[in-house]
Amino acid sequence: MTDAPKPVTVHDLLKMKQAGERIVVLTCYDALFARLLDASGVDILLVGDSVNQVLAGAETTLSATLEQMIYHTKIVRRGAERALVVCDMPFLTYQVSPAEAIRNCGRVMAETGCQGVKLEGGRPIADTVRALVDVGIPVMGHLGLTPQSVHALGGYRVQGRDEQTAERLKGDAQGLEEAGAFAVVLELIPAPLASQISKALTIPTIGVGAGPACDGQVLVLHDMLGLNDRFNAKFVKRYAALAQEVREAVALYAAEVREGRYPGPEHSFAK
């Protein structure tokens, strides 16, 4: 009989940064994949509002709802024993006021059993982050390309290439740490800038399209597995080609059904 794995905590993440241990993060939207990823040693399961694009077929994350995120976070939590589960808070569930953010994030924590929430934005939401942390809600920040602001940013583009924006991102990262965030995602920013931010912060940085110097890395699971083979981005490495395997398996199944080869005797009950 083996002992149950020790759950990852926000304090463990800080220790990992201090020890130079890289943090492994993947998005996850259901219990089955949560079990698989958890057993594979993933440290953080991020229930991203990217579910709205990956599974729901939306063009952006903007129409993701609180109920949608609660549902997916709840079922991911059921499949996770070791990994820290973080819920992406959807658009306009935390920007209106700190009080509304506390209410919505508190509901997520209470109904899903997750161990943290993720908010997009820098210094403008620092007071909200501080208010959440003060009531016991762990917060992960998100800077750089923030998908909920895609229209204001003019599309999915690398951020921080000019000096003014780079300095603002540095200040935003510092502001999030000072407000009590336990980690910050850096998305689509130049690798040298991500390195500077990572070295300046005591909390871990989680990179996606931000180079190798971040304290951890995150990818969308379906991109990494090659399930979403229509999405091609410079920062994505495909570790499998499951879309093609799925097509081949389904084509074989369809052929066997049409030809009467499935089910066979071994798949049938005599009595």
ABEGO torsion letter per residue (X at the ends): XBBBBBBBBAAAAAAAAAAGBBBBBBBBABAAAAAAAAAAGBABBBBBAAAAAAAAGBABAAABBAAAAAAAAAAAAAABAABBBBBBBBBGAAAABAAAAAAAAAAAAAAAGBABBBBBEBAAAAAAAAAAAAAGBBBBBBBEBBAAAAAAAGEBBBBGABAAAAAAAAAAAAAAAAAGBABBBBBGBBAAAAAAAAAABABBBBBBGAEAABABBBBBAAAAAGABAABBBAABBBABBAAAAAAAAAAAAAAAAAAGAOBBAAABBAX
